[in-house]
Amino acid sequence: MKFNKISLFILGAFLMLFVVACGGGGDASSSGGGGSDTAPPADAPALPAGDAAKGEELYNSTCIACHGEAGTGIEGLGKNMTESEFIRGLSDEELLAFIKTGRPSNDPENTTGVDMPPKGGNPALSDADIMDIIAYIHSFQK
């Protein structure tokens, strides 16, 4: 069977989505139930600002499958982040906690019907890595 470039792209995107949705075998304790490990303690020092250049690399390996190139979104998968009031309304610490927790499809605030796995399905992401991704997300917001 012959594949054209669009078919190969779609196949690749679905394979990437499958890998991301499976979560890469992270431990079950990070599956997000709003646990206390998602928000920094009140006396914790503020996290340093992230590096958008590093964040772009991490975004492209973790988030792009659902949220698209430069956060433009992929219909039926991930929201467009370029004009997101939700993202704009959160502090970096709150956005960090949200990304670490994810959002299950049965969450009443989930408007896509698709799970956002904790850490975008990449359990290897550290808080510093996520802060880099957040800096990158802020760089393309309108």
C-alpha positions as CSV (number, residue, x, y, z in Angstrom):
1,M,0.0,0.0,0.0
2,K,1.3,3.4,-0.9
3,F,1.3,6.3,1.6
4,N,1.4,9.9,0.8
5,K,3.0,12.6,3.0
6,I,-0.3,13.5,4.7
7,S,-1.1,9.9,5.5
8,L,2.3,9.4,7.0
9,F,2.0,12.6,9.0
10,I,-1.4,11.5,10.4
11,L,-0.1,8.0,11.2
12,G,2.9,9.6,13.0
13,A,0.7,12.0,14.9
14,F,-1.5,9.2,16.1
15,L,1.4,7.0,17.1
16,M,2.9,10.0,19.0
17,L,-0.5,10.6,20.7
18,F,-0.6,6.9,21.7
19,V,2.8,7.1,23.3
20,V,2.0,10.3,25.1
21,A,-1.4,9.1,26.3
22,C,0.1,5.9,27.7
23,G,2.3,8.0,30.0
24,G,5.5,6.2,29.5
25,G,5.2,3.9,32.4
26,G,5.3,6.5,35.2
27,D,4.3,5.5,38.7
28,A,0.7,5.5,39.6
29,S,1.1,8.1,42.4
30,S,1.5,10.8,39.8
31,S,-1.8,10.1,38.1
32,G,-3.3,13.2,39.5
33,G,-5.9,13.2,42.1
34,G,-5.3,16.7,43.3
35,G,-2.7,15.5,45.8
36,S,-0.8,17.8,48.0
37,D,2.4,17.3,45.9
38,T,1.0,19.5,43.1
39,A,1.2,22.8,44.8
40,P,4.3,24.2,46.5
41,P,4.1,24.6,50.3
42,A,3.3,28.1,51.4
43,D,6.8,28.6,52.7
44,A,8.5,27.2,49.6
45,P,10.7,29.7,47.7
46,A,9.4,30.9,44.4
47,L,10.5,28.8,41.4
48,P,13.0,30.5,39.1
49,A,11.7,31.6,35.7
50,G,12.1,29.0,33.0
51,D,14.2,29.1,29.8
52,A,11.9,29.4,26.7
53,A,14.6,27.9,24.4
54,K,14.9,24.8,26.5
55,G,11.1,24.8,26.9
56,E,10.6,24.7,23.2
57,E,12.7,21.5,22.9
58,L,10.8,19.9,25.7
59,Y,7.4,21.1,24.4
60,N,8.2,19.6,21.0
61,S,9.0,16.3,22.5
62,T,6.1,16.1,24.9
63,C,3.3,18.5,24.2
64,I,3.2,19.0,20.4
65,A,1.3,15.8,19.7
66,C,-1.9,17.3,21.2
67,H,-1.3,21.0,21.4
68,G,0.2,21.4,18.0
69,E,3.1,23.5,16.7
70,A,3.6,26.7,18.8
71,G,0.5,25.8,20.9
72,T,-2.1,26.2,18.1
73,G,-4.0,23.1,19.2
74,I,-5.1,20.0,17.5
75,E,-8.9,19.7,17.1
76,G,-10.3,17.0,19.3
77,L,-7.0,16.5,21.2
78,G,-5.4,19.6,22.8
79,K,-6.6,23.1,23.3
80,N,-5.2,26.1,21.4
81,M,-2.9,27.8,24.0
82,T,-2.0,30.9,22.0
83,E,-5.1,32.8,23.2
84,S,-6.0,30.8,26.3
85,E,-7.7,32.8,29.0
86,F,-7.2,29.7,31.3
87,I,-3.4,29.9,30.9
88,R,-3.4,33.7,31.3
89,G,-5.4,33.4,34.5
90,L,-2.9,31.1,36.2
91,S,0.3,32.1,37.9
92,D,3.4,30.1,36.8
93,E,3.1,28.1,40.1
94,E,-0.5,27.3,39.4
95,L,0.2,26.3,35.8
96,L,3.1,24.1,37.1
97,A,0.6,22.3,39.5
98,F,-1.9,21.9,36.7
99,I,0.6,20.4,34.3
100,K,1.9,18.1,37.0
101,T,-1.6,16.9,37.7
102,G,-3.1,16.9,34.3
103,R,-6.8,16.7,33.7
104,P,-8.8,13.5,33.2
105,S,-11.6,13.4,30.6
106,N,-14.2,13.0,33.3
107,D,-13.2,16.4,34.9
108,P,-16.2,18.7,34.5
109,E,-13.8,21.5,33.3
110,N,-12.4,19.2,30.6
111,T,-13.9,20.5,27.3
112,T,-12.1,18.2,24.9
113,G,-13.2,14.8,26.3
114,V,-9.6,13.7,26.1
115,D,-7.3,13.0,29.1
116,M,-4.4,15.4,29.6
117,P,-2.0,13.0,31.4
118,P,0.1,14.3,34.3
119,K,3.2,16.0,32.9
120,G,1.8,15.5,29.4
121,G,2.5,11.8,29.7
122,N,6.3,12.3,30.3
123,P,7.0,11.4,33.9
124,A,10.7,12.3,33.5
125,L,9.9,16.0,33.4
126,S,11.2,17.8,36.5
127,D,9.6,21.0,37.9
128,A,12.5,23.0,36.2
129,D,11.7,21.3,32.9
130,I,8.0,22.2,33.3
131,M,8.9,25.8,34.1
132,D,11.0,25.9,30.9
133,I,7.9,24.7,29.0
134,I,5.8,27.3,30.7
135,A,8.2,30.0,29.6
136,Y,7.9,28.7,26.1
137,I,4.1,28.7,26.3
138,H,4.2,32.4,27.4
139,S,6.4,33.2,24.5
140,F,3.7,32.4,21.9
141,Q,0.7,33.6,23.7
142,K,-1.1,36.5,22.0
